[in-house]
């Protein structure tokens, strides 16, 4: 750690600590009183009795610099805390709520930041009076716009992280998410900026003191000492140099410490600023029948995003049904809309999205639920296992804190009951020594153990439907099999339904009962898993199966690939979206988009006999 921070950081931190210690202990240090005249010969230079010399009245300059640090550093710390106390809640609120809240807060903030800070400070202090309280309040308020912008940017970064989405899936209230998930992570960049902010405030206070608009004599401040020594610059330059050098080194040290901490903990990313736009009206949906025999039913589900380039149809008219005790697999290439379909069902969509269609859970229409009512569903009835367990778990909180949270929020358990249940949950998913695991942080566990923890969290409240969004992508083959076996066993034990998102067709073929194949946000084929894989009718499904490597392939056999690339969802081709990549495309495919009739969406579906003949021919060659 020392080598990462560098000697400059430690030297700067040491100087700040020395100045702070001197300021705190100023009254007990063996120094003359800061207002004692003729403590030594007037205008005398540095000596053993007076290391910084004396001023025109014979006062000890070192004592005045040390006592001046109390005011300068006190204003610096106080103003930063005041600015943080006002700006941080506003920044978090703007970054987390977005939309109208963000627009109003940032509009006011931009106006405040555009106002000349020094002119405002001079006007207020001159009108209200030059004293410590007024200077501290003015400088603290002037720092609020910068704090709002910084905290908002950090909040935007973390608000879309999967551990925050995981907390929302568990039905955690927004207030608790902000306090437990957002604030600990935002505190890191805030701490680094606090040092830079203190440097700015110390300089600003020194400027006001130099102009006589800070704490008045005889109380010393660094800026005031520099102002007093101007007349003695030719005969006693040490009177000006001593406070100037101390102030320079302190400000430089604050900047070096803050900049080094920022470089080690920088969380800023490009492209996080959302486009401010008016809320769009929900997409219309067609009439349909609500099936009472289905646990989960999606009808004409659509999710669109309005971007400067056009409308992105991430999910476009997806419908399916799922019964209890069954596993539905969603397959397709990256960017086909699989994960966005899951988020659409769960209601975890960005603010710029436009949603349409309906989602029914045991006959209840979830799309009409308010956020508060949806929290009562997420966790107790709908559980989710995200793709990357490292990002789905909060890195600054222990495993025990995260596993027990949904138990206490939804089931009303006390701390002891929740911890006992957490131990049982971790044991049920195959984690050895669960008591010890509860005290660990996510980085102390392997990828497989972290994924088991997320499964335990998703199952903690006994959901009816478990969504597994590519739960084995980041794991090795042996751990993948263990996790999938675990999900299958838990499904059987709890009699729940599972929605499995995967691009691994071997996984789907083994564990899924039904499958839907997605391409460009649409369902292009669906049906029982065994039938779809044995007799694919849609050329895209066939291409996916052919692209999967097989053990029967000869050595050094060239892997099969799907030519071309997935379409641009803003600018889809006319007709069938797959036709530019389809080897069987005809003229009609480029003119008309095939509807999903029955189990596939294709004008010229593949015939099983032809497929077998082609496979035999390719195998013979």
N, C-alpha and C positions, 0 to 999 in steps of 0.2 A: 504493500500500500504506500509506503514511504517513497519508493522509487517511482511510483505512478504519479504521485503528487508533485515531486520534485523539491529541490532545496529552496527554491524561491517561495513556494507555498509555506513551507515550515518557517522560514525566516520572517515572512510577512505575518503569519499567525503568531509567532513569538513576539514581534513588535506590538501587535494589537493587544495581546495579553499583557505585555509590560505596561502599556499606556493605560489600559483599563484598571490594572492593579494599582498603579500609582494614583489614578483618579479616585478610586474607592478608599485608599488608605492615606489620602492627602492630609487629613487632620492628625494622623499619628506618626507621619514621617518626620524625621528630625530636620524640619525646614522652618524658616522664619514665616511669620504670618504674611499672607499675600498682600495685606494692606499696611504692613508695618514700614513706616518711612525711616530713613537713615539706618536701615539694617546693615548697611555698608557704605563706603564712600560712593556718592552719586556718580553715575556714568563710568564706574570702574569695570574693567574687562573681566573675563573668566578667571577664577582663582579657586584655590582649594576650599575656601569658605563659601564662595558663591560660584558654583561651576558654570552658570550661564551669565554671570556678571550681575550688575545692578542697573536700574533705570535712572532717569533724571532726578527722582526723589529718593534714591538710595534703596528702593524696594528690591527684594531678591527676585530676579527674573525666573529662575527655576521654579520657585514656589508659585509664582503667578502663572507659569505655563502649566504646572501640574493642576492647580485649582481651575484654570481655564479649560482643562480637558473635561472636567465635570460637566460644564455647560455645553461644550461643543459635542461631546459624545452623548450626553444625556438627550440633547435635542435630536441627534442622529438616530439613536435607538427609539426614542419616543415617537418621532415623526414616522419612522418606518413601520412601527407597530400600529400607529393610527391609520396610515395608508393601507396597510395590509388588512386591518380589521374591517375597513369599509370596502376596499376594492376586491378582496378575495371572495366574499359572498356574492357580490355582483358578477364577478367574472365566472364563477362556478355556475351561477344561475343562467347566465347568457350562454355559456358553452354547453350546458346539459339540456336546457329547455329548447334553445334555438328558436326558429320561427319568429313570432311577434316579440317575444321576450328579448331575444337576442337583438332584433332590429332596434327596439326602443332603447335598450341599455347602451348599445354601441353608438347609436346616433347621438345620445346625450354625451357619451364619453368622448366622441370625436370633437364635439363642440367645445367641451371643457379642455381638451388637449390642445386645441388650436389657439386658446387664449394665451397671451404672453405671460409666462409664469412670474418673471421678475417684476413686471409692472404690477401684477396682482398682489404680490407679496409686499412691495413697497407701499401700495395704496392702503392695504388692510392694516399693516403695522403702523403706518403713519396715522391712520384714523383711530384705531383701537388702542394704541399705546405700545411702546417698545418694552415688553417684558417677556420673561421666559415662556409663559403659558401661551401668549399670542403667537410668538415665533414658532413654537412647536406645532400649534394647531394649523397655522398657515402652511408651513412646509409639509405637514402630514396630509392636508387636503390636496395640495398640489401634486402629491405623489399618487393619489388615487387613480387617475386615468391610466398611468403606466401599469399599476397593479392589475387593474381590470383587464387590460389587453393581454398581459402575461398569463394570468390565471385562466382567462378564457381560452387562450391558445393551448395551454396544457390540458385543460378539461376536454377540449375537442379531440385531442390525441387519445385520451383514455376512454372517452364516452363510448367509442365504438369497439373497444377491445373485447375479446370474447369472455373474459372473466366478469366484465360488467353485464354483458348479455346473459351470461350464465346466472348472475344474480337476479336479473329481470325474469328469466325463465322460471326461477324458483319462486316468483311472486313477491320478491322483496320490495318494500315501499321505497319510493324515490328518496325520501329523506335518509333512510338507512343506507341506500346505495351511495349517496353523496358522502355520507360521513364515514362509511366503512371501506368503500372501494375507490372513490375519486380523491378524497382529501389526502389520504396517506401518500398517494402517488404524486399529487400536485404539490405536496409539501417539499419535495426534493428540488424542483426548479425554483420554487419560491424562496427556499433557504439560500440558494446561490445568488439570486437577485437581491436578497436583503442586504448582503454585504456591499454590492454595487450601489444600492439605494442609500446606504449609510454614508458612503463616500460622497455622493451627490449632495446629501443634506448637510454634511459637515462643511463643504465648500459654500453652499447657499447661506448657511448661518454665518460663516465667516465673512461673506460679502455684505450681509445685512449689518453685522457688527462693525465692519470697516466703515460703513456709512452712518453709524451711530443709531441704527434701528433695531438693535438686539438688546440684550441685557445691559443695563446701564452701570456705569462706574459707581462704587469701586469694585464691583464683582467682575473678575477678569474673564474674558473669552479670547480665543486665539485671534479672531478677526479684530477685536478691540485692541489687543496688545500690538498688533501690526500697525493699526491706525495711530496709536499713541506714540509709537517709536519713529514715525515718519520724520518728525522734527529733529530727531537725534541721529539721523542716518549717517551724517558726515562725522560727527564726533563720537558716537557710540553705536556703530552698526550692529553690534551683537543684540541690542534690544529688539531689532526687527528680525534679524536672522534666526534667532533661537525659536520663537513661535512659528516662523515661516517654515523652517526645516522640519520641526515636529509635525506641523499640519501637513506638509507635503508627504512625509514618510507615512503618516497615518492614512491619508487618502490613497496613496499608492498601494499600501498594504491591503486596504479594503478591496480595491479593484483587483489586485492580483489573486486574493483568496476567492473572491466571487467569480472571477473569470475562470479560475482553475476548477472550481466546483461545477460551474456551468458546462465546461467542456467535458467533464466526466459524467454528467447526468443529463445532458441535453436530450430532450424528448421531442423537439420540434421536427416536423416532417412537412414536406411540400404537398400541396393539393388538399389540405384539410379544411380550407375555408369553404363552407357551403355557399351555394348561390342563393341569395335572398330572393324569394319569389312568393307571390300570393298563393295561398292554399288552393289547390285544384279540387274541383268537385269529384266525388267518387264516380267510378266507372259504372255505367248501367249494367244490369245483369238480366238474363233471360229467366222466364218462369221454369220451375223444376219441381220435382217431387222429393220430399224429405222422407228418407227411408228409416223406419223405426228399428229395423233389424241390424243396422250398422252402428258401430261404435264411433267411427270417424268418417265423415263424408265431406268432400270438397266439390263444389259445383261452380264451373266456369270461373275459376279463380284467376285473377289477373293482377299483376303488379307492374306498373309503368313508372319510368323516371323521366322527368322533363329536364333536359340538358340544353346547353347552348347549341349543340349540334342537331338536336331533335329529340323525339320521344324514344326511349329505350324500353322495349317490351320484354322485360326480363322474364316474366311469367305471363303466358298469353292463353287463357282459356283452358286451364287444367282442371279435370274432373276425375275423381276416383272414390272408391268406398273401401272401408277396412273394418273387418269384424274382430271381435275379441279373440285372443289366442292365435292370431295370424301375423305373419311378417310380410310387409310390403316393401319391395326394393325399388329405389329410384336410381336409374343408371343413365349415363351419358357422358360426353366429353366435358372437360373443364369449360365453363362458360355457357353450359346448356340450360342453366336455370335451376339445378337441383337444390343447392343450398338456399337460393332465394325463395324457392317454393316452401321450404321448411320455415323460413323466417316469415313468410306471408301467412302461413297457418298460425304461427305463434303470435303474430302481431308485432314482431320485432323489426320494424322497417324504418329506414332513415326518414327524416322529415320531408325530403323532396319527393317521396314516392306517392303514387296515386294508386289506390287499391280498388278492386272490384270483385264481384262474385261473393260466394258464401262458404263458410266453414261450419259444419255442424258436429257437435260432440254430444252423442246420445240424444240427438234431436234438438239441442240448444244451439242457436245461431251465435257463434262467437264473434262474428264480424260486427255485430251490433253492441258488443260489450264496451263499456267505458274502461279507461286504463285502470281505475281502481277495482272494478269488478273483474277485469282480466287477471289481476294479480292473485285473485282467489282461485283461479283456474291453473295458472302457471305454477307448477310445483306439485300441488295435491292431485291434479288430473293429467297434466301434460309435463313430462320430464324430457330433458335434452342432454345428450352427450355430444360435445363439440369435437371438431377435428383435431385440434392441437391442445393437449391437456396442459401444456406449459403456459399458454396464453389464456386458457379457460380458468386457471386458478390464479388468484391474486398473489403476486410474488412476495408481498410484505406481510402477509398474514399466515398464521399457522394452519395446518390441515384441520386441526380440531376446531378452530374458530369458524372455518368455512363449512365444515360438515354439520356442525351443530346449529348454524344460523337458520336454515329452513325449518328445522325441528322446533326451534323456539318461536319463529315467526308464525308458522302455519299450525303447528300442533299444540302450541301453548305450553311446551315443556319448560321446566326450570333448568338451571344450569347443570345440576347433577343428573337429572333424567336425560337431558339431551346428550350429555357426554357418555352415559351408559349405552344409549341407543346408537351413538356414533361408533362406539367400540363394536357393537353387534353388526352394524352395517359394514364396517371395514372387514370384519371377519367373514361376513357372508360373501364378499367379493374376492376372497382369497388373499387378503393382505396379512402377512405374518406379523405378530407382535403389534396389534392395532393400538394398544395403549401408548407405545413409544412413537408410533407413526403420527398420532394426534399432536404430539409436541413438535413435530418437524415442519419445515417450510417446503414448498414445492420443489425448490432446486436440490433438496437433499434426497429426492426420490428418483428412481429410474422412470423412463417413459412409460413402461407398462404399469408401474405402481401408480403413477399420476393418473393414467387413464382409468384404473380401477377406482381411484378416489372420485373422479368425476362421475363414474357410473353409480357409486354409492350415494353421491349427492343427488343425482337425478332420481334415484329410487327411494330417497329418504322419506318422502311423504306418500308413497304408495300410488304412483300415477297409473291412470288407465292406459295411456299411450306413451311409449318411450320413443323419442326421435334420436337416432344415432347418425350424426352427420359425418360420414367417413371416419369412423372411430378408430380405424387401424392404420391410417395412412402413414403416420410417423413412427410406426412400430416395426420391428423385424418379424420375420415369417412365423417363428415359433410363438412369439407374444401375440401376434395377430390371431392365431388359432385359439389361444387361451382366452382372449377377450371375447371372441365370437362364440365360443362354447359357453362362456359365462353368460353372455346376453341371452343365448338360447335357453339355458337352464333357468335363468331368472324369469324369462317369459313364461315357461311352463309352470314354474312354482307359483307365480303371481297371477297367472291367467290374464295377462295384459296383451296389448297389441304393440308391435314394433314397426317403425318406419325406418328403414335402413337406406342411407344414401351412400353410394359407392360407385367407383369406376372400375373396380376389380370384379370382372364377370364370374371368375371362379368362386369368389365369396358369395355372390348373389345366387349362383346356381346351387350352391350347397345349403344355404341357410334360409332362402326366401321362399315363401309360398306363392306370392304373386309379384309381378314386376311391371313397371311402366318405364318406357324408354323415352327420354326427352331430347329434343334437338331444337335449338333456337327458341327456347321458352315454351315449346309446345310438346304435347304427348304425341309421338309418332307410332307407338305400338304398345300394347298392353295385353295382359292375360296371365294365366298360370305360368310360373317360372319354367317348369319342365317343358311345357308346350312351346313357349316363346323361344327357348334356347335350342330345342330340337327342330322346330319348324318355323324359323323367322320368315315373316312375310315382307317386312319393310327392308329395303336394301341397306339402310343405315344400321339396323340391328345386325344384319348379316355381316356388314363391314366391321362392326365392333367385335363380333365373335371371331372373325378371321384375323383381326389384329392381335388377339390374345395368343401368346406363345403356348405351344403344346409340347408335351414330353415326347410325343411320337414324331416330331419334326426331325429331319436328318441333321447331322452335325454341320455347323457353319451355314445353316439355312437362313436366307435373308428374311428378316421379320417383315410381316405384312403391315402396311400402313394405309390409312385412309388418305387419298390424295387431297391436296388443297388445305384449306383451313376453315374453321367455323365462320359463319357469316357475321358481318357487322350488324348488330341488333338495331342500329339507327337507320341503316340503309339495307334492308333485306332484299334479296333478289325477287323478281316477279315469279309467281307460281310457287312451286315447291321449293322450300328453303334449301333442301339437300341436293337439288338437281345439278348445280355447278360441279358437285363432287361425285355424282352418281354415275356409274358406268352403264346403267340401263336407262338413262333419261331419254325421253322422246320429246317431240314438239309440244305436246299437251302439258308436259311437266313444267315448261317454261312459261306457259300462259295462265294456267289455273292452279291454285293451291288446293291439294286434295284434302277433303274433310276426313275427320276421324270417324270412319264408319265401321262399327263392329270393334275389331281389335287392332286395326292398323290404319295409317293414313298414307295411301299410295295408289296412284292410278294403275300401276302395273306391278302388283305384288309378285314376290318370288314364288315359283311353284316348287313344292318339295322334291318332286322327282327330278326337276332340272338341277336343283341344288346338289342332290346326291350324285348326279352324273358329273357335274363340274368338279365336285370334290374328288371323285374317283379319277377323273382325268388329270387333275393337278397332282394327285398322289402318285399316279403312274409315271408322270414326268419327273 
